[in-house]
Amino acid sequence: MFEVGDKAVYPAHGVGEIEAVETRDIMGTEMRVYVMRIIERNMTILIPVEKSVEVGLRPVMKDDEVNRVFDVLRQRKRVSDGQTWNRRFREYSDKIRTGSAVEIAAVLRDLYLLRAGKTLSYGEKRMLNTAIDLLSQEIAVASGQEPSQAQTRIVDVFDDVGQVGGA
């Protein structure tokens, strides 16, 4: 259970702060909800407390998870270009929707490595930017940094990768 003031991650939206835990009438049913403000977008969402695990609401990662994310980003496996961009896009979208920082890091890594050898589709470019934004927000909160500092740390991991295709 989250409390007012806790930071949490809502899949595909990023890091937010629990501003209140309230009972609301939703479609004729009394429900306890988290009132969460997504920090980056200054957007407020309501999350039913009893559905919070099901929708993927989770605490911000700890230091050991930050290290795991950077371990994933540093991996240099060959990204298969054998599937169509839309199939790859669907697969990566599913990973981002999990809300798992490690899965998002894998998407970011794969797209970053893929763009070194080819031009990404518009959707893939947007997904790359989304992955960078989601990870940098969470790493910033977990590490006590500004999002721009976290983003620089992430991008620096790819210094050894060529910049053939643009993002």
WORA-V809731 format. One record per residue. SS is DSSP state (alpha for helix, beta for strand, coil for the rest). PSI is psi in whole degrees, 0 to 359 (none if undefined). Layout:
ss:SS psi:PSI
ss:SS psi:PSI
This chain:
ss:coil psi:133
ss:coil psi:154
ss:coil psi:163
ss:coil psi:131
ss:coil psi:344
ss:coil psi:144
ss:beta psi:141
ss:beta psi:166
ss:beta psi:127
ss:beta psi:121
ss:coil psi:136
ss:coil psi:355
ss:coil psi:329
ss:beta psi:202
ss:beta psi:136
ss:beta psi:173
ss:beta psi:134
ss:beta psi:114
ss:beta psi:335
ss:beta psi:157
ss:beta psi:114
ss:beta psi:163
ss:beta psi:124
ss:beta psi:152
ss:beta psi:111
ss:beta psi:111
ss:coil psi:46
ss:coil psi:2
ss:beta psi:132
ss:beta psi:125
ss:beta psi:140
ss:beta psi:132
ss:beta psi:149
ss:beta psi:133
ss:beta psi:111
ss:beta psi:130
ss:beta psi:120
ss:beta psi:118
ss:coil psi:309
ss:coil psi:325
ss:coil psi:355
ss:coil psi:44
ss:beta psi:142
ss:beta psi:133
ss:beta psi:156
ss:beta psi:132
ss:beta psi:117
ss:beta psi:129
ss:alpha psi:315
ss:alpha psi:348
ss:alpha psi:3
ss:coil psi:320
ss:coil psi:317
ss:coil psi:321
ss:coil psi:354
ss:coil psi:10
ss:coil psi:130
ss:beta psi:161
ss:beta psi:158
ss:coil psi:143
ss:coil psi:155
ss:coil psi:177
ss:alpha psi:318
ss:alpha psi:327
ss:alpha psi:324
ss:alpha psi:316
ss:alpha psi:319
ss:alpha psi:321
ss:alpha psi:314
ss:alpha psi:328
ss:alpha psi:316
ss:alpha psi:316
ss:alpha psi:328
ss:alpha psi:345
ss:coil psi:140
ss:coil psi:62
ss:coil psi:154
ss:coil psi:129
ss:coil psi:124
ss:coil psi:123
ss:coil psi:14
ss:coil psi:343
ss:coil psi:158
ss:coil psi:156
ss:alpha psi:325
ss:alpha psi:328
ss:alpha psi:317
ss:alpha psi:318
ss:alpha psi:315
ss:alpha psi:315
ss:alpha psi:315
ss:alpha psi:323
ss:alpha psi:317
ss:alpha psi:319
ss:alpha psi:319
ss:alpha psi:321
ss:alpha psi:340
ss:alpha psi:333
ss:coil psi:358
ss:coil psi:124
ss:alpha psi:324
ss:alpha psi:319
ss:alpha psi:318
ss:alpha psi:320
ss:alpha psi:321
ss:alpha psi:320
ss:alpha psi:313
ss:alpha psi:312
ss:alpha psi:310
ss:alpha psi:315
ss:alpha psi:321
ss:alpha psi:316
ss:alpha psi:322
ss:alpha psi:320
ss:alpha psi:345
ss:coil psi:338
ss:coil psi:348
ss:coil psi:166
ss:coil psi:130
ss:coil psi:152
ss:coil psi:166
ss:alpha psi:315
ss:alpha psi:319
ss:alpha psi:322
ss:alpha psi:316
ss:alpha psi:319
ss:alpha psi:320
ss:alpha psi:313
ss:alpha psi:321
ss:alpha psi:314
ss:alpha psi:316
ss:alpha psi:316
ss:alpha psi:312
ss:alpha psi:314
ss:alpha psi:317
ss:alpha psi:325
ss:alpha psi:311
ss:alpha psi:318
ss:alpha psi:321
ss:alpha psi:312
ss:alpha psi:317
ss:alpha psi:328
ss:alpha psi:359
ss:coil psi:38
ss:coil psi:173
ss:coil psi:149
ss:alpha psi:325
ss:alpha psi:324
ss:alpha psi:318
ss:alpha psi:320
ss:alpha psi:320
ss:alpha psi:318
ss:alpha psi:318
ss:alpha psi:309
ss:alpha psi:325
ss:alpha psi:335
ss:coil psi:334
ss:coil psi:20
ss:coil psi:332
ss:coil psi:358
ss:coil psi:133
ss:coil psi:161
ss:coil psi:53
ss:coil psi:302
ss:coil psi:151
ss:coil psi:158
ss:coil psi:none
